[in-house]
Amino acid sequence: MARKKEYSEDVVVEKAMHLFWRNGYANTSMQMLEKEMGINKFSIYASFGNKYGLYLESLKSYKRKVNFIFEEFKNSNNGIEDIKDFFYNSIKICNESGNQKGCFITNTYNEFSESEDEPINEQMNVFMNNLKELFIKKLKKDLNKDESTITKQANFLLLAKHGLAAASRVNTQKEIEDYIEMTFKNL
């Protein structure tokens, strides 16, 4: 007869997510995970297969955590103002109690960018392509812009979003707000 788990997978994944968010995949050891999650290696392996499986679950947990920001962004109809609001909303989540600085998705994207890790690269590509498509959709609200300009601005905004995520780890709130304001000044 299998033993009943004495922990909630959702709770321990949330704890692991924060640890990975703070340290990255490579810099997070199994010992750190055991301590943070409050469960032993056997339980981690039994529930998630290995550290990598736990990392993938952590990414899913993060996406669920920030999904409301994307839903609000996707469903709004104010063009470029929606994108600016999305930038502000995406850094607000870092200021919530218990959350880490920066964006876990961007951190993962940076950490695994040189990797040939197919599942993570696929998740990152889907995320980035969806974000770019949302930027394009919002930019098309301005009927004075041609397709080439819209594509260039969407590429710029995608890179600016990466920069914002990195800046939010180390820069002051005022510097971040100035960055966002300057990003949108000339669009």
Beta strands, then each sheet from edge to edge (+ up, - down):
end
